[in-house]
């Protein structure tokens, strides 16, 4: 008789997608899957006919928490979900029975206490990468040493405990409520350590040192079984509608000639930076595909205000869409570079498709990801000091047409091969997944 797993994704695009990918991977290993979810950003059950879906009440967000304040949203969800989540979990256990374990997003730290009430083992999925999670684990050290209040020139200093990270790369710098962010991170780490193991969407050959550090510091099993998207059954988990005709537009372009630009589902930029990006792209003379979703420009919920004359200038050069099927775009032969906010899903997808990156991190783990892309893996460039159109133009040319980009593609070809080998029989992620399955059966 196959065992049932209960999964609880965080209702944000960058968290929900990998959790559903993990559900597909585990389903392929013979597990039955139940998904508990909020009505806020609910997944579409029609895309997952083999799973059972269990919504929790609509009343969770009466105070209208917004993705514009991610920390406030996460803290509110952790507070308001406790009772409703407990009720739904109790219903699943009583009606279906035979639940092997709960797998919840690391940010759902309250679920550890609820799982303990049911004497149900809890595994954690951390949807960012091991290297950034190390920085979160060190947050109390950073706080005690005063790094979190760094300003001015001090932001450029290396962190002695975690080179090559700089003070400005600490995941929570720049937030409007530092204390609330610190408390959220503290609770996440504490409850992860109390769990029965943590799962990462990465692989040993890419992040071996970070994984070794976490195994020592957390003292729980650590499973690196990525890349998820190369193992899961294809499905759509996008919270925005794709504009698929951009693929036929890419078909008309030469190999590695187009720069793709996307900042994910919640990252935003100031209007001044948005204008500089626009004119930098235009001035580069390189073909580009730009996904401009509502809310991309900070303070604007509607379409982004493109500068006067921009559309006329780039009429034959660029294509603008609201949202693109990113997995298909990055794997398209025409794509030669990716201007990204450095979210982990985007970063890993770019590595797996061999696409050099221009990194414009906005908050959280994106800061660490961008530093690793530029300084450790050396497969992209990071914008360091402000954002000028000249910088955008120059950086675009560096990765698209100059020797630097060619060298990055050589490194990426190696990493792409390592990613493929990791999930093949006998590979590191394949073996780690087998270990995860055995671990679940041991409960």
Secondary structure, 3 states (H helix, E strand, C coil): CCCEEEEECCCCHHHHHHHHHHHHHHHHCCCEEEEEECCCCCCCHHHCCCCEEEECCHHHHCCCCCCCCHHHHHHHHHHHHHHHHHHHHHHHHHHCCCEEEEEEECCCCCHHHHHHHCCCCEEEEECCCHHHHHHHHCHHHHHHCCHHHCCHHHHHCECCCCCCCEHHHCCCCCCCCHHHHHHHHHHHHHHHHCCCCEEECCCHHHHHHHHHHHHHHHCCCEEECCCHHHCCCCCCCCCCCCCCHHHHHHHCCCCCCEEEEECCCCCCECHHHHHHHHHHHHHHCCEEEEECCCCCECCCCCCCCCCCCHHHHCCCCEEEECCCCHHHHHCCCCEEEEEECCCHHHHHHHHHCCCCEEECCCCCCHHHHHHHHHHHCCCEEECCCCCCHHHHHHHHHHHHCCHHHHHHHHHHHHHHHHHHHHHCCCCHHHHHHHHHHHHHHCC
